[in-house]
Amino acid sequence: MKKITIIIFLSLIYLNIQAQKPQLTYPKGYFLFPINPNQQNYLAGGMGDLRSDHFHSGIDIKTQGREGLPVYATGDGYISEVRVQTSGYGNVIFITHPNGFVSVYGHLKTFAEPLASYIRKKRLESQTFEIKLSLKPEEFEVARGQIIGLSGNTGGSAGPHLHFEIRDGINNILNPLNFGFAEIKDNLPPIFQQLIIKTLSTNSRINGEFGKQLFYPTKTGNNYSLNNEIFANGELGLELLAVDKMNGTNNSNGLSCVELFVDGEEQYYSHLEQFPNDVSHDINVHNDYAQEQMKGQRFQKLFQEDGNNSLQIYKPSLTKGKIKITDGKTHQITVKIWDTFENSSVLNFTINGEKKEVSTTISPNTLPVSLTQTLEDNTLIIKARNLKTINSVASFKFAKSTIDLPINYVKNNEAVYLWDLKKGLPDSIKVDGVSKATNFRKVIVPNIDDAFESDALEINFEYKSLYNTLYLQTEQAGNKLKISEVTIPLKSKLDVIYTPENQAILPDKTSVYHIFRNAKSFLKTSWSGNKASFSIKRLGDFVVLTDTIPPKASMMKKTPDDIRIRIGDNLSGIKNFKAFVNNEYILTDYDAKNALLWAVKSDSTQKFYGKLRLELEDNQGNKSAFEANIDTVKVKAKPVIKKVVKTKKNELKNRRQSPKLRTERPKRKHR
């Protein structure tokens, strides 16, 4: 009775919280569509699409694959902020409206006057490319339908389009399509692509195994099913790979709503109608981060992790979407998905709660035993190949004890042992005489300040650094460092102090780099003696590298009206650039994704004559200068005159293709 009372009490708390959540009113018809208003438009990206490290904020409006379309202010108001960025939004405008909403226009090619002149002036004063300006209400007022710029492809854009957002007064990202824009139409339902069923505890099993199992839904109409018999027990979670298609475009967008039912009762509900801008990074706990890092697939979880407590996109649920099957019975699972236009699809399947018998036989051989280890949430997975007998145990060695575990199950002649890390961190594992170090150092729990220290390494954790408990692993060799796995997301940065083994380094030319898929990412590093201090936003592999090579430049075009230069760096990356003509600073724009820099005229009459000097600096402080002369006089190429024999046959052809030089243009004959 006491247990029932507690459950009812908690349910009332959840419902009360949900009831207190403010209901947003969308003033339909208030805003004008910012591109080709009153015409059908198409989207390249939707609200809340699953992106790397963030939810997509707003919508991406197609611009016919080109730049330069007029962008209109969606409503009356004033320009409250502008930015020029190498990445992210690129050239972007923020407009604050009288009703408290803020509209955002990203990846612009150019700004409209007089704003463009104002930005050029401020950039000339600061001698910088990137700039962020906050503006007063009386400085740049705009009217609904006023052209504020031209669409482009600046910043982190992967192709020409307009990124468009609407936010509320406290910086929540809202779905622009909820404001009733008739320019976007869609009657196509979302598509189920793949489903993962995952064990959420060491004792859980799916078809007799631990970990993840992948399934492919089969479509019949708008309904989907699984043609697989699934046996599972314990605590389970579902993960979904699905997309939404829209009329008139091949782009794949995200879902608006996802709902999970178990035996007809709702266990999980998420709705990406709005979310705070500052928690967009929490997509890394909403999604299966490991699946994205290793396979590039963005599966969204249909359950809430314990560390997923900042995103307010979920309906309160006691189970938080986690499915518990302990009764040995068959259970009906239903997943419903919607897009913004409420087009929907449904997936139905069953899970049999009976335990499935798995292989317990091993084919012995004479090959040496090999051990591999992986980490799945709180569970250490040891796989052993080439064992001599099914009775081989795994000895988990701790500082003061050793625990022997039998084989949990066998798959493809490989024995699998499972250890719940909540019971302790083993120093090593030994199977049939073969040992493997685990490299576990410490258990770091979220929501408290903590640190790990050793002779060569110090890692500082703030209370907000982690989503979930981290079973910290470290390895060091030479100038290489490994801090746990890249598959584990961080909520915020960690501060690291590292002493590499190789002391023959140049501190002012040496930094730490994060290594992933052969790509090296520069990390700003400071040195105190032989100790390197740096901050990391990702776990995984790191290396200390020296960069003494300055950036390079190559001239692409140089005329008094147009200067274009390609720039690049071999390792640490471009940090700063400045261009001068006859020792006078000139504005330059930079497209980082194409490594292209070009001169920007301060006004339409400016010409670039004389000596050009481009100064470059990389992130390691290496500097270079590139110089060229721009001709002050345009030299016309001399015409090539061919001697042509006159004949009646080619007289008309010669007259059309090789006209004689004349002091005045001949009059065209009318025919």
ABEGO torsion letter per residue (X at the ends): XAAAAAAAAAAAAAAAAAAABBBBBBBBGABBBABGBGBBBBBABBBGBBBBGBBBBEBBBBAGGBBGBBBBBABBEBBABBBBBABEAEBBBBBBBAAGBBBBBBGBABBBOAAAAAAAAAAAAAGBABBBBBBBAAABBBBBGBBAEBBBABEABAEBBBBBBBBBAAGBBBBAAAAGBAABBBABBBBBABBBBBBABAABBBGGBBEBBBBBBBBBEABBBBABBBBBBEBBBBBBBBBBBBBGBABBBBBABBBBBBGGBBABBBBBABBBAAAAAAAAAABBAAAAAAAGBBBBBABBBAABAABBABBBBAAGGBBBBAAGBBBBBBBBBBBAAGBBBBBBBBBBABBBBBBABBBBBABBBBBBBBBBEABBBBBBBGBABAABBBBBBBAABBBBBBBABBBGGBBBBBBBAAAEBBABBBBGGBBBBAGBABBBBBGBBBBBBBAABBBBBBAAABABBBBBBBBBBEABBBBEBAABBBABBBBBBBBBABABBBAAABBBBBBBGGBBBBBBBBBBEABBBBBBABBEBBBBBBBABBBBBBBABBBAABBBBBBBBAAAEBABBBBBBGGBBBBBBBBAAAGBBBBBBABAABBBBEBBBBBBBBAAGBBBBBBBBBBABBBBBBBBBBBBBBBAAAAAAAAAABBBBBABBBBBBBX
